[in-house]
């Protein structure tokens, strides 16, 4: 028996050259089976082909809309990771951002918006919340966050802006500021400070209002000396009389507020025992410098803005200057130090020694303010009344 090639298949032939019928039927069945298997294999779509079955089709050159990897390509957030929150507040709205970038939104600066923020933050492990001091717009929200036991720091806007410049962030919008605050909280981690009691905040508002009324009275008094028209002069005099009445009313409210609180009353008694410290200075220190008596001399001087800072580099040795601090506290300490230089024996002797050494008046009065503040801080810490000997020893 011989074989011949027919359509790429070997077909058996007998001696006379004829193909066996049984063999031919088997070959046809095998050929049909092979063809079906090839068609099935070709029609099966390759996993990376989005369009059609051909891997060379141009339709399959488009980038997939979602990852084909079985692993998530972005970093997953875990509940154990601490969240740092930055809040930029305006009059009607505030923006919220976090590091890492879990939350990014804005809400109305109202009671409803505050509650929405609380519900949002209570789901997260909050490490620190940082806001800027905005002249009072932040106070209701800060009080709400503190009442819910959340860690809050109100930062100095100048410090935040310097931090943004140091990071190369020149643009300034509310959403960007919120993100900068969150980054500031994450990197700098400013220390939490003890928050003032509601009584201190209320007393601070009374003291601030008295100072505003007093400034208005000074302005009107200065105008009165330059006016000749009788009607205008009468109007100014009427305004001064009204301001005097308002100031007396505020003074009485401040006095009642201090007398009804044992802690305030004790501090006021100690402070006013010092020659040169009157009721207005005492009230201002109690309301706007509640840390008095809890810090050391360097820290309390820096907090009030009376610590001299170095200004030297290389061969240049510049003059030291005071910087920053609480302006209202410095203002009342200036008048107290001015009075103490005349009636307080310790401060008067200190000022005379500086004058004999050729110091300028501004240097003398600033040094007297700092010395007076250190004496008051020591007295409150030790809970002692004024005594020249003790003051000389501790200052």
Secondary structure in CASP SS format (residue, H / E / C, confidence):
PFRMAT SS
TARGET T0000
AUTHOR 0000-0000-0000
METHOD secondary structure of the structure
MODEL  1
X C 1.00
X E 1.00
X E 1.00
X E 1.00
X E 1.00
X E 1.00
X C 1.00
X C 1.00
X E 1.00
X E 1.00
X E 1.00
X E 1.00
X E 1.00
X C 1.00
X C 1.00
X C 1.00
X C 1.00
X C 1.00
X E 1.00
X C 1.00
X H 1.00
X H 1.00
X H 1.00
X H 1.00
X H 1.00
X H 1.00
X H 1.00
X H 1.00
X H 1.00
X H 1.00
X H 1.00
X H 1.00
X H 1.00
X H 1.00
X H 1.00
X H 1.00
X H 1.00
X H 1.00
X H 1.00
X H 1.00
X H 1.00
X H 1.00
X H 1.00
X C 1.00
X C 1.00
X C 1.00
X C 1.00
X C 1.00
X C 1.00
X C 1.00
X C 1.00
X C 1.00
X C 1.00
X C 1.00
X C 1.00
X C 1.00
X C 1.00
X H 1.00
X H 1.00
X H 1.00
X H 1.00
X C 1.00
X C 1.00
X C 1.00
X C 1.00
X C 1.00
X C 1.00
X C 1.00
X C 1.00
X C 1.00
X C 1.00
X C 1.00
X C 1.00
X C 1.00
X C 1.00
X C 1.00
X C 1.00
X C 1.00
X C 1.00
X C 1.00
X C 1.00
X C 1.00
X E 1.00
X E 1.00
X E 1.00
X E 1.00
X E 1.00
X E 1.00
X E 1.00
X C 1.00
X C 1.00
X C 1.00
X E 1.00
X E 1.00
X E 1.00
X E 1.00
X E 1.00
X E 1.00
X E 1.00
X C 1.00
X C 1.00
X C 1.00
X C 1.00
X E 1.00
X E 1.00
X E 1.00
X E 1.00
X E 1.00
X C 1.00
X C 1.00
X H 1.00
X H 1.00
X H 1.00
X H 1.00
X H 1.00
X H 1.00
X H 1.00
X H 1.00
X H 1.00
X H 1.00
X H 1.00
X C 1.00
X C 1.00
X C 1.00
X C 1.00
X E 1.00
X E 1.00
X E 1.00
X E 1.00
X E 1.00
X E 1.00
X E 1.00
X C 1.00
X C 1.00
X C 1.00
X C 1.00
X C 1.00
X C 1.00
X H 1.00
X H 1.00
X H 1.00
X H 1.00
X H 1.00
X H 1.00
X H 1.00
X H 1.00
X H 1.00
X C 1.00
X C 1.00
X C 1.00
X C 1.00
X E 1.00
X E 1.00
X E 1.00
X E 1.00
X C 1.00
X H 1.00
X H 1.00
X H 1.00
X H 1.00
X H 1.00
X H 1.00
X H 1.00
X H 1.00
X H 1.00
X H 1.00
X C 1.00
X C 1.00
X C 1.00
X C 1.00
X C 1.00
X C 1.00
X C 1.00
X H 1.00
X H 1.00
X H 1.00
X H 1.00
X H 1.00
X H 1.00
X H 1.00
X H 1.00
X H 1.00
X H 1.00
X H 1.00
X H 1.00
X H 1.00
X H 1.00
X C 1.00
X C 1.00
X C 1.00
X C 1.00
X C 1.00
X C 1.00
X C 1.00
X C 1.00
X C 1.00
X C 1.00
X H 1.00
X H 1.00
X H 1.00
X H 1.00
X H 1.00
X H 1.00
X H 1.00
X H 1.00
X H 1.00
X H 1.00
X H 1.00
X H 1.00
X H 1.00
X H 1.00
X H 1.00
X H 1.00
X H 1.00
X H 1.00
X H 1.00
X H 1.00
X H 1.00
X H 1.00
X H 1.00
X H 1.00
X H 1.00
X H 1.00
X H 1.00
X C 1.00
X C 1.00
X C 1.00
X C 1.00
X C 1.00
X H 1.00
X H 1.00
X H 1.00
X H 1.00
X H 1.00
X H 1.00
X H 1.00
X H 1.00
X H 1.00
X H 1.00
X H 1.00
X H 1.00
X H 1.00
X H 1.00
X H 1.00
X H 1.00
X H 1.00
X H 1.00
X H 1.00
X H 1.00
X H 1.00
X H 1.00
X H 1.00
X H 1.00
X H 1.00
X H 1.00
X H 1.00
X H 1.00
X H 1.00
X H 1.00
X C 1.00
X C 1.00
X H 1.00
X H 1.00
X H 1.00
X H 1.00
X H 1.00
X H 1.00
X H 1.00
X H 1.00
X H 1.00
X H 1.00
X C 1.00
X C 1.00
X C 1.00
X C 1.00
X C 1.00
X C 1.00
X C 1.00
X H 1.00
X H 1.00
X H 1.00
X H 1.00
X H 1.00
X H 1.00
X H 1.00
X H 1.00
X H 1.00
X H 1.00
X C 1.00
X C 1.00
X C 1.00
X C 1.00
X C 1.00
X C 1.00
X C 1.00
X C 1.00
X H 1.00
X H 1.00
X H 1.00
X H 1.00
X H 1.00
X H 1.00
X H 1.00
X H 1.00
X C 1.00
X C 1.00
X C 1.00
X E 1.00
X E 1.00
X C 1.00
X C 1.00
X E 1.00
X E 1.00
X C 1.00
X C 1.00
X E 1.00
X E 1.00
X C 1.00
X C 1.00
X C 1.00
X E 1.00
X E 1.00
X C 1.00
X C 1.00
X C 1.00
X C 1.00
X H 1.00
X H 1.00
X H 1.00
X H 1.00
X H 1.00
X H 1.00
X H 1.00
X H 1.00
X H 1.00
X H 1.00
X H 1.00
X H 1.00
X H 1.00
X H 1.00
X H 1.00
X H 1.00
X H 1.00
X C 1.00
X H 1.00
X H 1.00
X H 1.00
X H 1.00
X H 1.00
X H 1.00
X H 1.00
X H 1.00
X H 1.00
X H 1.00
X H 1.00
X H 1.00
X C 1.00
X C 1.00
X C 1.00
X C 1.00
X H 1.00
X H 1.00
X H 1.00
X H 1.00
X H 1.00
X H 1.00
X H 1.00
X H 1.00
X H 1.00
X H 1.00
X H 1.00
X H 1.00
X H 1.00
X H 1.00
X H 1.00
X H 1.00
X H 1.00
X H 1.00
X H 1.00
X H 1.00
X H 1.00
X H 1.00
X C 1.00
X C 1.00
X C 1.00
X C 1.00
X C 1.00
X H 1.00
X H 1.00
X H 1.00
X H 1.00
X H 1.00
X H 1.00
X H 1.00
X C 1.00
END
